[in-house]
Amino acid sequence: MDKFVVSMATLRFISGSLEIAAALLMLKLAQVDKALAVNSLLAFVGPTVLILTTSIGLIGVADKLSWGKMAWIFFGVSCLLIGILKK
């Protein structure tokens, strides 16, 4: 199995596990203000995992893509991050 695919899948599995753990923690805390704080921490996890998995994937296909295609991918990911993080 490709080490890049395994790395990407592992990061997504960890991210999903954190999401589930956070949901369970919110239920255990049973207070809106504390649940909101937990949810705010998750806002950092999503973009971080997106950047890491995309970086790993790009490293895995870097030898197969032209610089022009790499630039378009970088531009697309940048647009996603701006859309997610901009308030």
N, C-alpha and C positions, 0 to 999 in steps of 0.2 A: 504494500500500500504506500502511496506517496506521502512523504513526511510533511509536505506543506498542507495537504488535505487533512491529515491527522491533527496537525497543529491548529488549523482553522476550526475544525470540528470540536477540538478540546476546548478552545476558547469560548465557542458558542455554548458548549455544554456547561462550562463554569458560569457563564453569564446567565443562562437559564436557571441554573441551580440557585444563583444569588437572587434572582427575581422571585422564585418560589419561596426561598427562605425569608425574603423581605415581606412577602405577602403573609406568611405565617406569623412573623414578628408583629406586623400590623394588627392581625387578629388578636394576638396575645396581649398587646398593649391596650387595645380597645379604647383609645383616645384619639380624637381627630388630630390634635396638635402633634402628638408623637408619631402618628402614622404619616402625617405630612412631612415630618423631619426625615423619616425613613425613606419616603418617596423621593425627597430631594436628593438624598445620597444616590439613589438609583439614576438620577438624571446625569450623573457623572459617569456611571458605568457604561451606559449605552453607547455614547459617542466614542469612548475609549476602546471598547470592544470593536466597534466599527472600524476605527483607524487601524487597530492591530491586525484584525483579520484581513482587511484590505491590503495592508502592507505585506503580510505574509503571502497572500495570493499573488501580489504583483512581483514579489521576489521570485516566486515559483515560476512565473511566466515571463520574466524579464528578458530571457534570451529569445523568446518567440515573438515579442512585440517590437514594433518600431518606436522611435522616440516620439513620433507624432501621436501614435495611439496611447502611449504612456501619458502624454500631456493631456489628452482628452479625458482619460480616466482620472487623473489628478484633478482636473477641472471639475468633473462630475462629483467626485467625492467632496471637494471643497464646497460646491453648491449645497450638497446635502448637509454638511456640517454647519454652514451659515444658516440654512433653513431651520436646523434643529436648535442651534445655540442662540440665535438672535432673538432678542426680546422685544 
